[in-house]
Amino acid sequence: MADQTHVLFVEDDDVIREATQLALERDGFAVTAMPDGLSGLEAFRANRPDIALLDVMVPGLDGVSLCRRIRDESTVPVIMLSARADSIDVVLGLEAGADDYVTKPFDGAVLVARIRAVLRRFGHASGGDRTQDVGSAPAGGVLTFGDLEVDTEGMEVRKAGRPVALTPTEMRLLLEFSAAPGTVLSRDKLLERVWDYGWGGDTRVVDVHVQRLRTKIGQDRIETVRGFGYKLKP
């Protein structure tokens, strides 16, 4: 497993769990598959996977709660699986700290593509690669926006001199805003740059992450430009 990207997959449906595990393994992933949230949490702590793939509706500890528990301990990327694209569970999962979601039923190739896209954002070319890819972020130096400082080399953020803990996805989002302060970035552009979507995606992913970022760096720091997108106040 050391040379493979390790996926923790939590799914209570035996058929889906076994078929998906086989599909992921055929694509070169090492997979630990668990049938419920509590065993999934134990497997996460024991194995420290490179990415977690969590079904929302699993017994014992549901996927959203499991995502929160994982996020309390780690910034490992998390993808939620939801049976309905319009489900409130999608938003709850993202608010709990998930980086992306995939709607069930899903095509195996699509799932693999989304996993690889998330891993690229986190710099996981393989299980042993931990270097964060910052995309089109500004190179070098500390950028200052009021009481907010963004260290683009050290990948650190401070507000009023105090460190701010961001997930890698939140950091990438902030770096995109920091690269062009005062410039409106559309949701589609952010999906492309931060989430590595080469196709249309659900803009709720952007909206929820912007809101999460606002709670950490200040609600008034990122402005909503109705009908167009968001911008960072210089």
Secondary structure, DSSP 8 states (H G I E B T S, - for coil): -TTS-EEEEE-S-HHHHHHHHHHHHHTT-EEEEESSHHHHHHHHHHH--SEEEEESS-SSS-HHHHHHHHHHH----EEEEES-TT-HHHHHHHHTT-SEEEESS--HHHHHHHHHHHHHHTT-SSTT------TT---SSEEEETTEEEETTTTEEEETTEEE---HHHHHHHHHHHHSTT--B-HHHHHHHHS--SS---THHHHHHHHHHHHHH-TTTEEEETTTEEEE--
